[in-house]
Amino acid sequence: MYFGGISLGAGVLAREGGINSSEYENVSREKETSEEFEANAMDSLIDMPFATIDIKDDCGITDVPHINLERSKENERISKDQIKKRKKKQKDYQPNYFLSIPITNKEITRGIKILQNAIIQQDKQLAKAMTSDGSFHITLLVMQLLNEDEVNIGIGALLELKPFIEEILQGKQLILPFQGIDTFRNQVGFVKLAEGDHVNSLLEIAEAAKKTFQEKGILAGEDRSFKPHLTFMKLSRAPQLRKKGVKKIDPEVYEKFISHRFGEEMVHRIDLCSMLKKKQSNGYYHCESSIVIGDKNGGEPDDAELVRLSKRLVENAVLKAVQQYLEETQNRSKPGDGSSVKTQEADRNGTDSDNNRK
């Protein structure tokens, strides 16, 4: 009715001599064509991936009544730059440190050694793929620490993590039961963690650790979800196996242990360990720092922990002494610094005064 009214009014004007009917039809067609072109242009812009970026980010709306092409192009450029930086960061991210829960229960470690020996008896060339004795652990979090300063930041993050863990556990002891065998894509063999409430507690601790370290600016964590496991063999440890045709772990080699109960580990410590530094004499990883969880042996640390802590204290003391000596040496050797000359003159004056008094 609305458009009909306009057409009727225009017809009247045409009869009264304002414009003739043929001119009016041309104007109407041009107007319709123009409106159609604008509508198509708007639709095509809205379909572009960058068209609503600035609006969505700033206001959280998706309908676009007006599109600023210059801002859209600028946002597209910024978005591409951010994607490039993110990809470069991910490409450069090579974890070299990790949070470890050491497995110290001899019943568990003894059972794993029996499992490993049983596999080796079936295929001796798999011996080099086995996890070495003394390094059995659960990885809680991986991270990248590039220098000593970042390692110290990581140590600080680990210390800050302790109260969060205590809040999660609510005074209870975290006990991890291990039963059965599984693999990751037939490349990594591991002892499974049995189901139970302890799994949820461990997942909460892992999430708290990831958040704590990332808030310190540390690159930490992985894209895949956290699945706690106790590795006993890994084909990547022996690359030569692939050349010999060993590309997968045959399930038959561990089938007798598929439901075996290995024992329970009472979690008492979390370590910040290096993947690359030389391992300790007991086979465990180089440890930068540790936090104690719960009470083990009435709260008394074991011998290995005492040795590690003592070694760390000595290393820190020596490092501070060397740094202090270097600073003092540099200060004395700075050009234009007359402090040493003044000190020598004061010493001479004092000696002369003493001689005069004598």
C-alpha positions in Angstrom: 0.0 0.0 0.0 2.9 2.3 0.9 4.7 1.9 -2.4 1.4 2.0 -4.3 0.7 5.4 -2.7 4.0 6.7 -3.9 3.4 5.5 -7.4 0.0 7.1 -7.5 1.3 10.4 -6.3 4.0 10.3 -9.0 1.4 9.5 -11.6 -0.6 12.6 -10.6 2.5 14.8 -10.9 3.2 13.4 -14.3 -0.3 14.3 -15.5 0.0 17.8 -14.1 3.2 18.3 -16.1 5.9 17.9 -13.4 7.5 14.9 -15.3 6.1 12.7 -17.9 5.4 9.0 -17.3 8.3 7.7 -19.3 10.8 9.9 -17.4 9.3 8.7 -14.1 9.7 5.0 -15.1 13.4 5.6 -15.9 14.0 7.3 -12.5 12.2 4.5 -10.7 14.3 1.8 -12.5 17.5 3.7 -11.7 16.5 4.0 -8.0 15.7 0.3 -7.8 19.0 -0.6 -9.5 20.9 1.6 -7.1 19.2 0.2 -4.0 19.8 -3.4 -5.2 23.4 -2.7 -5.8 23.9 -1.2 -2.3 22.1 -4.2 -0.8 24.3 -6.7 -2.6 27.4 -4.8 -1.7 26.4 -4.8 2.0 25.7 -8.5 1.9 29.0 -9.3 0.3 30.9 -7.2 2.9 29.0 -8.9 5.8 30.1 -12.3 4.4 33.8 -11.3 4.6 35.5 -12.9 7.7 36.9 -9.6 9.0 33.8 -7.5 8.6 32.5 -7.8 12.1 35.8 -8.3 14.0 36.0 -4.8 15.6 32.3 -4.7 16.4 32.2 -8.1 18.0 35.3 -7.5 20.1 34.3 -4.1 21.3 30.5 -4.5 21.8 29.8 -8.2 21.5 27.1 -7.8 18.8 26.8 -9.5 15.4 24.4 -7.3 13.5 26.3 -4.6 11.5 24.3 -1.5 10.7 27.3 0.3 9.4 30.7 -1.0 8.3 33.9 1.1 8.3 36.0 -0.5 5.6 39.2 1.2 6.8 38.8 -0.1 10.3 37.9 -3.5 9.0 41.1 -3.7 6.8 43.2 -2.5 9.8 41.6 -5.2 12.0 42.3 -7.8 9.4 45.9 -6.9 9.3 46.2 -6.9 13.1 44.5 -10.3 13.2 46.9 -11.7 10.7 49.9 -10.4 12.6 48.6 -11.9 15.8 48.1 -15.3 14.1 51.7 -15.1 12.8 53.1 -14.2 16.2 51.0 -17.0 17.9 52.2 -19.6 15.3 55.9 -18.5 15.7 55.5 -18.7 19.5 54.1 -22.2 19.3 56.8 -23.2 16.8 59.5 -21.9 19.1 58.0 -23.6 22.1 60.2 -26.5 23.0 59.6 -27.7 26.6 62.8 -28.4 28.5 61.6 -28.6 32.1 58.7 -30.4 33.8 57.0 -30.9 37.1 57.5 -34.4 38.3 55.8 -36.6 40.8 58.6 -39.2 41.6 57.6 -42.8 42.0 59.4 -44.1 45.1 57.3 -47.1 46.2 59.7 -50.0 45.7 56.7 -52.4 45.1 55.8 -50.3 42.0 59.3 -49.9 40.7 60.1 -53.6 41.3 56.9 -54.6 39.4 57.9 -52.3 36.4 61.4 -53.9 36.3 59.8 -57.3 36.1 57.5 -56.1 33.3 60.5 -54.6 31.4 62.5 -57.8 31.7 59.6 -59.9 30.5 59.4 -57.7 27.4 63.1 -57.8 26.7 63.1 -61.6 27.0 60.7 -61.6 24.1 62.5 -59.0 22.0 66.0 -58.0 23.2 66.3 -55.1 20.9 63.6 -53.3 22.9 66.0 -52.9 25.8 67.1 -49.5 24.6 63.5 -48.3 24.6 63.0 -48.9 28.3 62.7 -46.1 30.9 65.9 -46.2 33.0 65.7 -47.4 36.6 65.4 -44.5 39.1 63.5 -42.1 36.7 60.0 -43.4 37.0 57.6 -40.5 37.5 54.3 -38.9 36.6 54.6 -35.7 34.5 52.3 -33.0 35.9 53.3 -30.1 33.6 55.8 -29.3 30.9 57.3 -25.9 30.3 60.1 -23.9 28.6 62.7 -22.2 30.8 65.4 -20.6 28.6 67.9 -19.2 31.2 68.7 -19.1 34.9 66.4 -16.1 35.5 63.5 -18.1 34.1 64.5 -21.1 36.2 64.3 -19.0 39.3 60.9 -17.7 38.2 59.8 -21.3 37.8 61.1 -22.1 41.3 59.1 -19.2 42.7 56.0 -20.5 40.8 56.5 -24.0 42.3 56.6 -22.5 45.8 53.5 -20.5 45.2 51.7 -23.7 44.0 52.0 -25.4 47.4 49.1 -23.6 49.2 46.8 -24.3 46.2 47.6 -28.0 46.4 46.9 -28.0 50.1 43.6 -26.3 49.5 42.7 -29.0 46.9 43.7 -31.9 49.2 42.1 -30.4 52.3 44.5 -32.2 54.6 44.0 -35.6 52.9 46.9 -37.7 51.6 47.0 -38.1 47.8 47.4 -41.9 47.0 47.8 -43.0 43.4 47.0 -46.7 42.7 48.5 -48.2 39.5 47.0 -51.1 37.6 47.1 -52.4 34.1 49.0 -51.4 30.9 48.2 -49.2 27.9 50.0 -47.3 25.1 49.8 -44.0 23.2 49.4 -45.0 19.6 51.5 -48.1 20.2 54.6 -45.9 20.6 54.7 -45.2 24.3 54.0 -47.9 26.9 52.8 -46.9 30.3 51.3 -48.2 33.5 47.7 -46.9 34.0 46.4 -45.0 36.9 43.4 -46.7 38.3 40.1 -44.9 38.4 38.9 -43.1 41.5 38.6 -39.7 43.3 42.3 -39.4 43.3 42.2 -38.8 39.5 40.1 -35.6 39.9 42.4 -34.3 42.6 45.4 -34.9 40.4 43.7 -33.1 37.5 42.9 -30.2 39.7 46.5 -30.0 40.8 47.7 -30.1 37.2 45.3 -27.3 36.2 46.4 -25.2 39.2 50.1 -25.7 38.3 49.4 -24.7 34.6 47.6 -21.5 35.7 50.3 -20.6 38.3 53.2 -21.0 35.9 51.4 -19.2 33.0 50.5 -16.3 35.2 54.3 -15.9 35.8 54.8 -15.5 32.1 56.2 -19.0 31.6 55.3 -21.0 28.5 53.8 -24.1 30.0 51.3 -26.8 29.1 50.3 -28.7 26.0 47.4 -28.6 23.6 46.2 -32.1 24.4 44.4 -32.8 27.6 46.3 -34.0 30.7 46.3 -37.8 31.1 48.4 -39.0 34.1 50.5 -42.0 33.3 53.6 -43.9 34.3 55.9 -44.5 31.3 58.0 -47.6 31.2 59.0 -47.7 27.6 59.1 -45.4 24.6 60.2 -46.3 21.0 61.5 -42.8 20.4 64.3 -43.6 22.9 65.8 -45.9 20.3 65.4 -44.4 16.7 67.4 -47.3 15.2 64.4 -49.6 16.0 62.4 -48.1 13.1 65.2 -48.9 10.7 65.0 -52.5 11.9 61.3 -52.6 11.3 60.1 -52.1 14.8 57.5 -49.4 14.3 54.9 -50.3 17.0 54.8 -51.9 20.4 53.2 -55.3 20.0 50.5 -55.8 22.6 51.5 -59.5 23.0 54.7 -58.5 24.7 52.8 -57.1 27.8 49.6 -59.1 27.6 50.4 -61.0 30.9 50.4 -57.6 32.7 47.3 -56.2 31.2 45.5 -56.2 34.5 48.4 -56.4 36.9 48.3 -54.4 40.2 51.6 -52.6 40.6 50.9 -50.9 43.9 50.1 -47.5 45.4 52.2 -44.3 45.5 51.7 -41.9 48.3 52.5 -38.5 46.8 54.9 -36.7 49.1 56.9 -34.4 46.7 56.7 -32.5 43.4 59.9 -31.6 41.7 60.9 -29.0 39.1 63.2 -31.1 36.8 65.3 -30.6 33.7 64.8 -32.7 30.6 68.3 -31.9 29.3 70.7 -31.6 32.2 72.7 -34.6 33.4 70.7 -37.0 35.6 71.6 -37.7 39.2 73.6 -40.7 40.3 70.4 -42.6 41.3 69.0 -42.2 37.7 66.5 -39.5 38.6 66.4 -36.2 36.7 68.3 -33.1 37.6 66.1 -31.3 40.1 66.1 -27.5 40.5 63.6 -27.4 43.5 60.9 -29.3 45.3 57.8 -28.9 47.4 56.7 -31.5 50.0 53.1 -32.6 49.9 51.6 -34.2 53.0 53.6 -35.9 55.6 56.1 -38.6 54.8 57.8 -40.4 57.7 56.4 -38.0 60.2 57.3 -35.0 58.1 61.0 -35.8 57.9 62.6 -35.6 54.4 64.3 -38.6 53.0 68.1 -38.8 52.5 67.9 -38.1 48.7 65.9 -34.9 49.4 68.3 -33.7 52.1 71.2 -34.2 49.8 69.5 -32.3 47.0 68.4 -29.4 49.2 71.9 -29.1 50.7 73.5 -29.2 47.3 71.1 -26.4 46.1 71.9 -24.3 49.1 75.7 -24.7 48.6 75.4 -23.8 44.9 73.3 -20.7 45.6 75.8 -19.6 48.3 78.8 -20.1 46.0 77.0 -18.3 43.2 76.2 -15.3 45.4 79.8 -15.1 46.6 81.2 -15.2 43.1 78.7 -12.5 41.9 79.6 -10.3 44.9 83.3 -10.7 44.2 82.9 -9.8 40.5 80.8 -6.7 41.4 83.4 -5.5 43.9 86.2 -6.1 41.4 84.4 -4.2 38.7 83.7 -1.3 41.0 87.3 -1.0 42.0 88.5 -1.0 38.4 86.1 1.6 37.1 88.0 4.6 35.5 87.6 8.0 37.2 86.7 6.4 40.5 89.0 8.0 43.1 87.6 6.1 46.0 90.6 3.7 46.1 93.1 6.6 45.8 91.3 8.4 48.6 91.4 5.3 50.7 95.1 4.9 50.1 95.8 8.6 51.0 93.7 8.2 54.2 95.7 5.1 55.1 99.0 7.1 54.6 97.7 10.1 56.6 96.7 7.8 59.4 100.1 6.1 59.4 101.9 9.5 59.5 99.7 10.6 62.4 100.5 7.5 64.3 104.2 8.0 63.7 104.0 11.6 64.9 102.2 10.5 68.0 104.9 7.9 68.7 
